[in-house]
Amino acid sequence: MNQPVPAFGAADSSSASSTVMRSGGRILVDALRVHGADRIFCVPGESYLDVLDALHDHPEIQVVVTKHEGAAANMAEADGKLTGRPGICFVTRGPGATHASIGVHIAAQDSSPMILFIGQIAREHRGREAFQEVDYVSMFGSIAKWVAEIDDPARIPELVARAFQCATSGRPGPVVLSLPEDILGAMCATEDSQAYRPVAASPSQADREALMQELQQASQPLVIVGGAGWNDQACADFAGFVATWNLPVAASFRRQDLFDNRREQYAGHLSLGMNPKLAQRVRDADLILAVGTRLGDISTDGYTLLKPPRSRQRLVHMHADAAELGRVYQPDLAIHAGAASGAALLKSLPAPADRPWDAWTASAHRDLLEFSAIPVLHSRHQGVDMGEVVSHLDRILPEDAILTNGAGNYTVWVHRFYRYRRPRTELAPTCGAMGYGMPAALAAKLRHPERTVVCFAGDGCFLMYPQELATALQYQVPVIVIVVNNGMYGTIRMHQEKRFPGRISATELTTPDFVGMAQSFGAHAELVEATEAFPAAFARAREAGRPALLELRVDPRQITPQLRLADPAQQ
């Protein structure tokens, strides 16, 4: 199920020479092999049949056929998040590409390396509004790092190499390549490229000295960590710096896995449903050290905790993309550095002579522990208590378990009550895309079959890609899906109640029999209606040896851990 990855940076020994005639499709597949691709996600299309034919001769590249192009793109994006190498997705022209666009948007906002290959109409038909014709440079130009259409089969190695290089260098992101079908069928003699090598900026000695000065002058510093490009060593270097300096650390939106949440310096997440005391701590800080994060609107509570263009707090901003430095906030110190080199710089800083912020750090962690306590439920609460569910998983799951989720109010419980321990164990879209959790879970389990993978999805969220249960069964991927069923689009209902109380419109959701649906695919499935029944049900799901779904019936009025909609009798 999980094929070995070719050695990074070494071209495949069987690469064709410039004297061998190959189809464009075969040249493309050979290029993927040169760059170490071992898996692609797709929905097949006649526009790239030559690629599919070439893949027939290379079983070392696993082809995962999904049931929807949006799911294929989500899986590729998640695979890129997990590996740091571009996730690969192939779709056909027109409808296939438009369906897959969601994965490109997620990869852009989440800074995930990904390459979307799109079969395109033949060159001779361009500009006639031919069957399924789309101008992909215009369509994807504002959300991808780079978009191009290949018009010469001899240039396939060059442009594919550029795609890998672009997707992984600096701030990672998505690349889109359009492949006219006549190009893929054309015969050509061309030479393969060498394997790509990502490029990342490194900080200077002047950056190091200026950073030391900023830290030494602070009395209430706060570190905000986030962004992409982190590996185990970078996270370890960052953790070593934090321990030496004893600085409080807040994770940006859905980047909680970058720093062990059990450490005494952890202050919580700057996310939807953030701790009000943490929000106030950001306001009260005299120095913000932002490492890797863009400082987006979610983490800054709509750009209010730090106000652009010049925040009241002194700001040191370290980021992989020079264009991001000063884009929203004008920092007092801008450091152009990728996650690995930036974390190494932090780790190299000598221990401070004194730490006037020790009490400040300790109180930040106490605030987190208080916030993480499961609240007492309302006397009228019905159904499963999500706080207890997530707390149970926090206690029993191994440290390397991977949790995935899409979008919805159910995620607030996961963010608040689960403690992430290791990097690349949280797969969640910072762009807030519904439906992401199920495809991401499949990608994670394919990449790490030995690890436990749990998907959280709301009822509306899961219904975006329920058909991918068929993919899970086809490829024997034993993920565990927890469907949190409250019979509504909870996030929209919450905002609706705030602005138009009692006036329900378009937010009610009629759901199918999730258990029956999952069983029809061949999955293990159970309905859980009481909190105390969850541990045993989850244990059975883990032991099932096949994809499993647990439907949790929760109280629709308990819209967040602390916010409850008014009962009908009270309205």
NORWORA-V570269 format. One record per residue. N is the residue number from 1. RES is the residue in one small letter. SS is DSSP state (H for helix, E for strand, L for the rest). PHI is phi in degrees with one decimal (999 if undefined). OMEGA is omega in radians with two decimals (NA if undefined). Layout:
# NORWORA-V570269
n,res,ss,phi,omega
N,RES,SS,PHI,OMEGA
N,RES,SS,PHI,OMEGA
This chain:
# NORWORA-V570269
n,res,ss,phi,omega
1,m,L,999,-3.12
2,n,L,-116.6,-3.06
3,q,L,-73.0,3.11
4,p,L,-64.0,3.13
5,v,L,-91.7,3.09
6,p,L,-59.1,-3.13
7,a,L,-57.3,-3.09
8,f,L,-67.9,3.05
9,g,L,86.6,-3.14
10,a,L,-119.0,3.14
11,a,L,-65.8,3.12
12,d,L,-63.8,-3.07
13,s,L,-66.9,-3.12
14,s,L,-95.2,3.14
15,s,L,-57.4,-3.07
16,a,L,-75.9,3.08
17,s,L,-87.4,-3.10
18,s,L,-71.3,-3.11
19,t,L,-95.9,-3.08
20,v,L,-93.9,3.10
21,m,E,-78.9,3.12
22,r,E,-136.2,3.02
23,s,E,-73.1,3.08
24,g,H,-59.0,3.10
25,g,H,-62.9,3.13
26,r,H,-71.2,3.07
27,i,H,-60.0,-3.14
28,l,H,-65.6,3.13
29,v,H,-65.2,3.07
30,d,H,-62.0,3.10
31,a,H,-65.3,3.09
32,l,H,-60.1,3.13
33,r,H,-65.4,3.11
34,v,H,-57.8,-3.06
35,h,L,-90.7,2.99
36,g,L,84.5,3.11
37,a,L,-68.5,3.13
38,d,L,-121.3,-3.11
39,r,E,-155.5,2.98
40,i,E,-128.1,3.08
41,f,E,-114.6,-3.04
42,c,E,-159.1,2.73
43,v,L,-120.1,-3.02
44,p,L,-65.4,3.10
45,g,L,-147.4,-3.12
46,e,H,-66.6,-3.11
47,s,H,-71.9,3.10
48,y,H,-133.8,3.12
49,l,H,-59.6,-3.13
50,d,H,-65.8,3.07
51,v,H,-69.2,3.13
52,l,H,-61.2,3.12
53,d,H,-65.3,3.12
54,a,H,-66.0,3.13
55,l,H,-65.7,3.12
56,h,H,-57.2,-3.10
57,d,L,-90.7,-3.09
58,h,L,-132.6,-3.12
59,p,L,-66.5,3.09
60,e,L,-69.8,2.99
61,i,L,-98.7,-3.12
62,q,E,-74.7,3.10
63,v,E,-104.9,-3.14
64,v,E,-102.4,-3.11
65,v,E,-93.5,-3.14
66,t,L,-92.0,-3.11
67,k,L,-102.2,3.11
68,h,L,-153.8,-3.11
69,e,H,-64.1,3.08
70,g,H,-61.6,3.10
71,a,H,-66.9,3.12
72,a,H,-60.3,-3.14
73,a,H,-67.2,3.09
74,n,H,-63.0,3.12
75,m,H,-64.2,3.13
76,a,H,-63.3,3.11
77,e,H,-61.9,3.14
78,a,H,-64.5,3.11
79,d,H,-63.8,3.08
80,g,H,-64.1,3.08
81,k,H,-59.6,-3.03
82,l,H,-73.9,-2.98
83,t,H,-101.3,-2.99
84,g,L,80.1,3.04
85,r,L,-103.6,-3.10
86,p,L,-60.4,2.93
87,g,E,-72.6,-3.00
88,i,E,-112.1,3.12
89,c,E,-132.3,3.03
90,f,E,-119.8,3.05
91,v,E,-140.0,3.11
92,t,L,-87.8,-3.03
93,r,L,-68.2,3.00
94,g,L,60.4,-3.11
95,p,H,-56.5,3.12
96,g,H,-61.8,-3.13
97,a,H,-69.1,-3.13
98,t,H,-67.0,3.06
99,h,H,-60.7,-3.07
100,a,H,-76.1,-3.06
101,s,H,-61.0,3.14
102,i,H,-61.1,3.13
103,g,H,-65.7,3.11
104,v,H,-67.7,3.12
105,h,H,-63.4,3.10
106,i,H,-61.3,-3.12
107,a,H,-61.4,3.13
108,a,H,-68.0,-3.08
109,q,H,-75.0,3.13
110,d,H,-93.5,-3.13
111,s,L,55.5,-3.13
112,s,L,-108.3,3.11
113,p,L,-71.2,-3.07
114,m,E,-157.4,3.02
115,i,E,-127.2,3.07
116,l,E,-103.7,3.06
117,f,E,-100.0,-3.08
118,i,E,-121.1,2.97
119,g,E,-65.2,-3.04
120,q,E,-124.9,3.07
121,i,L,-61.4,3.12
122,a,L,-64.4,-3.08
123,r,H,-58.1,-3.06
124,e,H,-67.1,-3.12
125,h,H,-99.6,-3.07
126,r,L,-62.8,3.08
127,g,L,84.1,-3.13
128,r,L,-105.3,-2.95
129,e,L,53.8,3.10
130,a,L,-67.5,-3.10
131,f,L,-51.8,3.09
132,q,L,65.0,3.14
133,e,L,-75.7,3.06
134,v,L,-141.7,3.01
135,d,L,-86.1,-3.01
136,y,H,-75.4,3.07
137,v,H,-63.5,3.08
138,s,H,-72.1,-3.07
139,m,H,-64.1,-3.04
140,f,H,-102.5,-3.01
141,g,L,-58.6,-3.08
142,s,L,-91.5,-3.10
143,i,L,-119.8,3.12
144,a,L,-99.8,3.07
145,k,L,-66.3,-3.12
146,w,E,-157.1,3.10
147,v,E,-130.8,3.11
148,a,E,-151.2,3.01
149,e,E,-116.2,-3.10
150,i,E,-82.3,-3.10
151,d,L,-113.7,-3.14
152,d,L,-151.7,-3.11
153,p,H,-60.0,3.14
154,a,H,-66.7,-3.11
155,r,H,-94.0,-3.12
156,i,H,-56.8,3.13
157,p,H,-59.2,3.14
158,e,H,-61.1,-3.03
159,l,H,-76.1,3.06
160,v,H,-68.0,3.07
161,a,H,-59.8,3.11
162,r,H,-62.7,3.13
163,a,H,-61.9,3.10
164,f,H,-63.2,-3.13
165,q,H,-62.8,-3.10
166,c,H,-66.3,-3.07
167,a,H,-65.6,-3.02
168,t,H,-109.2,-3.04
169,s,L,-92.1,-3.10
170,g,L,62.1,3.00
171,r,L,-79.2,-3.11
172,p,L,-61.6,3.14
173,g,L,179.2,-3.06
174,p,E,-89.2,3.02
175,v,E,-124.0,3.14
176,v,E,-122.1,3.07
177,l,E,-119.7,3.09
178,s,E,-92.8,-3.00
179,l,E,-123.4,3.07
180,p,E,-54.8,-3.00
181,e,H,-65.3,3.11
182,d,H,-72.6,3.04
183,i,H,-64.7,-3.09
184,l,H,-68.8,3.12
185,g,H,-91.0,-3.10
186,a,L,-72.2,3.10
187,m,E,-92.3,-3.03
188,c,E,-158.3,3.01
189,a,E,-110.8,-3.12
190,t,L,-148.2,-3.07
191,e,L,-94.7,3.08
192,d,L,-70.2,3.07
193,s,L,-84.3,2.94
194,q,L,-85.4,3.13
195,a,L,-66.3,-3.13
196,y,L,-70.6,3.00
197,r,L,-136.7,-3.12
198,p,L,-61.4,3.12
199,v,L,-118.8,3.11
200,a,L,-135.7,3.12
201,a,L,-72.0,3.11
202,s,L,-124.0,-3.14
203,p,L,-74.1,-3.12
204,s,L,-102.2,3.06
205,q,H,-63.2,3.10
206,a,H,-64.3,3.07
207,d,H,-61.2,-3.11
208,r,H,-62.6,-3.11
209,e,H,-67.9,3.13
210,a,H,-67.3,3.11
211,l,H,-64.9,3.09
212,m,H,-56.6,-3.13
213,q,H,-64.6,3.12
214,e,H,-62.6,-3.12
215,l,H,-67.0,-3.10
216,q,H,-68.6,-3.13
217,q,L,-90.5,-3.07
218,a,L,-85.7,3.01
219,s,L,-120.7,3.11
220,q,L,-135.1,-3.12
221,p,E,-80.1,3.05
222,l,E,-142.5,3.09
223,v,E,-96.9,3.02
224,i,E,-115.9,-3.07
225,v,E,-112.2,3.13
226,g,L,-176.0,3.09
227,g,L,80.2,-3.05
228,a,L,-115.6,3.09
229,g,L,86.4,-3.12
230,w,L,-84.2,2.98
231,n,L,-123.6,-3.09
232,d,H,-59.5,-3.10
233,q,H,-66.7,3.12
234,a,H,-62.2,3.12
235,c,H,-65.9,3.11
236,a,H,-66.3,3.10
237,d,H,-63.2,3.13
238,f,H,-62.4,3.13
239,a,H,-62.8,3.11
240,g,H,-64.6,3.07
241,f,H,-61.3,-3.11
242,v,H,-62.2,3.14
243,a,H,-65.2,-3.14
244,t,H,-64.0,-3.09
245,w,H,-92.5,-3.14
246,n,L,53.3,-3.13
247,l,L,-99.6,3.06
248,p,L,-71.6,-3.08
249,v,E,-123.2,2.99
250,a,E,-113.0,3.11
251,a,E,-91.6,3.08
252,s,L,-74.6,-2.99
253,f,L,-54.0,3.08
254,r,L,58.7,3.02
255,r,L,-125.5,-3.06
256,q,H,-66.7,-3.07
257,d,H,-80.7,-3.14
258,l,H,-79.1,-3.11
259,f,L,-144.4,-3.10
260,d,L,-54.3,-3.06
261,n,L,-68.8,3.12
262,r,L,-88.9,-3.10
263,r,L,-68.1,-3.04
264,e,L,-71.7,3.08
265,q,L,-92.0,-3.07
266,y,E,-73.4,-3.08
267,a,E,-109.3,3.11
268,g,E,121.0,-3.03
269,h,E,-112.5,3.05
270,l,L,-92.8,-2.90
271,s,L,-144.9,2.98
272,l,L,-63.5,-3.07
273,g,L,77.0,-3.11
274,m,L,-69.2,3.11
275,n,L,-64.7,3.11
276,p,H,-56.4,3.12
277,k,H,-69.1,3.08
278,l,H,-70.7,3.09
279,a,H,-58.5,3.13
280,q,H,-67.3,3.13
281,r,H,-65.2,3.07
282,v,H,-61.6,3.14
283,r,H,-64.4,-3.05
284,d,H,-82.4,-3.10
285,a,L,-62.9,3.04
286,d,L,-98.7,3.06
287,l,E,-145.8,3.01
288,i,E,-108.8,3.01
289,l,E,-103.8,-3.11
290,a,E,-96.1,-3.04
291,v,E,-112.9,3.06
292,g,L,85.3,-3.04
293,t,L,-81.9,3.07
294,r,L,-83.4,-3.04
295,l,L,59.2,-3.12
296,g,L,-76.8,-3.02
297,d,L,-69.0,3.12
298,i,L,-67.7,-3.09
299,s,L,-67.7,-3.14
300,t,L,-106.1,-3.14
301,d,L,53.0,3.11
302,g,L,68.9,3.13
303,y,L,59.7,3.11
304,t,L,-108.3,3.13
305,l,L,-67.2,2.92
306,l,L,-122.1,-3.05
307,k,L,-101.1,3.11
308,p,L,-78.2,0.04
309,p,L,-86.7,-3.13
310,r,L,-120.6,3.13
311,s,L,-73.4,3.09
312,r,L,-63.7,3.08
313,q,L,-72.2,2.99
314,r,E,-65.9,-3.02
315,l,E,-127.6,2.93
316,v,E,-107.3,-3.07
317,h,E,-117.8,3.11
318,m,E,-112.0,-3.08
319,h,E,-150.3,-3.10
320,a,L,-75.6,-3.07
321,d,L,-109.5,3.14
322,a,H,-60.3,-3.12
323,a,H,-68.9,3.14
324,e,H,-82.2,-3.11
325,l,L,-76.9,-3.07
326,g,L,90.6,-3.12
327,r,L,-66.7,3.11
328,v,L,-113.1,-3.12
329,y,L,-109.6,3.05
330,q,L,-87.6,-3.04
331,p,L,-78.7,3.00
332,d,L,-73.5,3.05
333,l,E,-142.5,3.08
334,a,E,-103.4,3.13
335,i,E,-121.4,3.14
336,h,E,-87.2,-3.07
337,a,L,-156.9,3.03
338,g,L,-74.5,-3.07
339,a,H,-60.2,-3.06
340,a,H,-66.3,-3.11
341,s,H,-71.2,3.11
342,g,H,-66.4,3.11
343,a,H,-66.0,3.09
344,a,H,-62.7,3.07
345,l,H,-61.0,-3.14
346,l,H,-61.3,-3.12
347,k,H,-62.9,-3.09
348,s,H,-78.1,-3.10
349,l,L,-68.0,-3.14
350,p,L,-67.6,-3.14
351,a,L,-61.2,-3.13
352,p,L,-70.6,3.11
353,a,L,-66.1,3.05
354,d,L,-147.7,-3.09
355,r,L,-130.4,-3.11
356,p,L,-67.7,-3.09
357,w,L,-99.2,-3.09
358,d,H,-55.9,3.14
359,a,H,-66.3,3.09
360,w,H,-62.0,3.11
361,t,H,-66.9,-3.13
362,a,H,-62.5,-3.13
363,s,H,-68.9,3.09
364,a,H,-63.5,3.13
365,h,H,-70.6,3.09
366,r,H,-62.4,3.09
367,d,H,-59.6,3.12
368,l,H,-63.4,-3.12
369,l,H,-61.6,3.10
370,e,H,-65.7,-3.11
371,f,H,-69.6,-3.08
372,s,L,-83.5,3.08
373,a,L,-68.9,-3.10
374,i,L,-69.2,-3.10
375,p,L,-69.7,3.07
376,v,L,-70.4,-3.07
377,l,L,-75.4,3.06
378,h,L,-63.8,-3.10
379,s,L,-60.7,-3.13
380,r,L,-95.5,-3.12
381,h,L,-62.0,3.13
382,q,L,-125.9,3.04
383,g,E,80.3,-3.02
384,v,E,-78.1,3.08
385,d,L,-88.0,-3.09
386,m,H,-66.2,3.08
387,g,H,-60.5,3.13
388,e,H,-68.9,3.12
389,v,H,-62.1,-3.10
390,v,H,-68.0,3.11
391,s,H,-62.5,3.09
392,h,H,-62.4,3.12
393,l,H,-64.4,3.09
394,d,H,-59.9,-3.11
395,r,H,-79.2,-2.94
396,i,H,-104.4,-3.07
397,l,L,-75.2,3.09
398,p,L,-66.7,-3.06
399,e,L,-61.5,-3.10
400,d,L,-96.3,3.08
401,a,L,-60.3,3.14
402,i,E,-108.0,3.09
403,l,E,-109.2,3.10
404,t,E,-122.4,3.03
405,n,E,-159.4,3.05
406,g,L,-101.0,-3.10
407,a,L,-126.8,3.13
408,g,L,144.8,-3.11
409,n,L,-65.3,3.10
410,y,H,-59.1,-3.11
411,t,H,-68.8,-3.13
412,v,H,-60.8,3.11
413,w,H,-65.9,-3.14
414,v,H,-64.1,-3.12
415,h,H,-61.4,-3.00
416,r,H,-86.0,-2.97
417,f,H,-110.8,3.08
418,y,L,-100.9,3.14
419,r,L,-104.4,3.10
420,y,L,-77.3,-3.05
421,r,L,-110.5,-3.00
422,r,L,-130.7,3.09
423,p,L,-66.3,3.11
424,r,L,58.8,3.00
425,t,L,-116.5,3.09
426,e,E,-117.5,3.07
427,l,E,-112.3,-3.09
428,a,E,-151.5,-3.05
429,p,L,-80.7,3.08
430,t,L,-71.7,3.09
431,c,L,-84.5,3.07
432,g,L,73.9,-3.13
433,a,L,-82.2,3.03
434,m,L,-69.8,3.06
435,g,L,86.1,-3.01
436,y,H,-67.7,-2.95
437,g,H,-59.2,-3.09
438,m,H,-66.6,3.09
439,p,H,-59.9,-3.13
440,a,H,-63.4,3.12
441,a,H,-63.6,3.11
442,l,H,-63.9,3.11
443,a,H,-60.7,-3.12
444,a,H,-66.3,-3.11
445,k,H,-71.4,3.04
446,l,H,-64.1,-3.12
447,r,H,-75.2,-3.10
448,h,L,-130.9,-3.07
449,p,L,-63.1,-3.11
450,e,L,-82.6,-3.05
451,r,L,-104.2,3.08
452,t,L,-77.8,3.12
453,v,E,-124.2,-3.12
454,v,E,-121.6,3.08
455,c,E,-104.1,2.96
456,f,E,-101.5,3.11
457,a,E,-147.8,2.96
458,g,E,-73.9,-3.14
459,d,H,-63.6,3.08
460,g,H,-68.5,-3.14
461,c,H,-64.2,-3.11
462,f,H,-64.6,-3.09
463,l,L,-70.9,3.02
464,m,L,-69.0,-3.11
465,y,L,-138.5,-3.13
466,p,L,-66.4,-3.11
467,q,L,-65.7,3.14
468,e,H,-72.5,2.92
469,l,H,-59.8,3.09
470,a,H,-64.7,3.08
471,t,H,-64.2,3.13
472,a,H,-60.3,3.13
473,l,H,-73.0,-3.12
474,q,H,-60.9,-3.09
475,y,L,-102.1,3.08
476,q,L,53.4,-3.11
477,v,L,-108.1,-3.03
478,p,L,-81.9,3.03
479,v,L,-80.3,3.06
480,i,E,-114.4,-3.11
481,v,E,-108.7,3.09
482,i,E,-108.8,-3.14
483,v,E,-96.0,-3.11
484,v,E,-93.4,-2.98
485,n,E,-102.8,3.03
486,n,L,-120.2,3.03
487,g,L,69.3,-3.14
488,m,E,-161.4,2.92
489,y,L,-84.4,-2.89
490,g,H,-62.8,-3.11
491,t,H,-64.6,-3.13
492,i,H,-67.5,3.10
493,r,H,-62.6,3.12
494,m,H,-59.8,3.13
495,h,H,-67.0,3.12
496,q,H,-62.9,-3.14
497,e,H,-67.0,3.12
498,k,H,-68.7,-3.06
499,r,H,-92.9,-3.08
500,f,L,-132.9,-3.05
501,p,L,-56.1,3.07
502,g,L,80.1,-3.09
503,r,L,-108.9,-3.09
504,i,L,-78.3,-3.14
505,s,L,-147.5,3.02
506,a,L,69.0,-3.12
507,t,L,-111.2,3.07
508,e,E,-78.0,-3.02
509,l,L,-135.2,3.04
510,t,L,-93.3,-3.03
511,t,L,-106.7,3.08
512,p,L,-78.7,2.99
513,d,L,-77.8,-3.06
514,f,H,-62.0,-3.14
515,v,H,-65.1,3.12
516,g,H,-62.5,3.10
517,m,H,-60.5,-3.11
518,a,H,-63.7,3.14
519,q,H,-65.3,3.12
520,s,H,-65.5,3.07
521,f,H,-80.8,-3.08
522,g,L,104.0,-3.13
523,a,L,-86.2,2.93
524,h,E,-74.2,-3.10
525,a,E,-152.1,3.10
526,e,E,-144.3,3.01
527,l,E,-99.6,3.12
528,v,E,-117.9,-3.08
529,e,L,-115.5,3.13
530,a,L,-133.4,-3.08
531,t,H,-57.4,-3.06
532,e,H,-67.9,3.13
533,a,H,-86.0,-3.03
534,f,H,-67.4,-3.07
535,p,H,-54.9,-3.13
536,a,H,-68.7,3.12
537,a,H,-64.7,3.13
538,f,H,-66.6,3.11
539,a,H,-61.3,3.11
540,r,H,-65.8,3.12
541,a,H,-63.5,3.13
542,r,H,-65.8,-3.06
543,e,H,-87.8,-3.02
544,a,L,-66.9,3.14
545,g,L,74.9,3.10
546,r,L,-150.5,3.12
547,p,L,-53.5,-3.07
548,a,E,-134.8,3.11
549,l,E,-131.2,3.03
550,l,E,-117.0,3.07
551,e,E,-92.7,3.12
552,l,E,-103.1,3.04
553,r,E,-86.7,-3.08
554,v,E,-117.2,-3.11
555,d,L,-72.7,-3.12
556,p,L,-66.6,-3.12
557,r,L,-86.8,3.10
558,q,E,-87.5,-2.93
559,i,L,-80.7,2.99
560,t,L,-143.6,3.12
561,p,L,-56.8,-3.08
562,q,L,-118.1,-3.10
563,l,L,-105.7,3.14
564,r,E,-122.5,3.07
565,l,L,-67.7,-3.14
566,a,L,-63.0,3.08
567,d,L,-67.9,-3.09
568,p,H,-52.9,-3.12
569,a,H,-66.3,-3.10
570,q,H,-95.1,-3.10
571,q,L,-90.0,NA
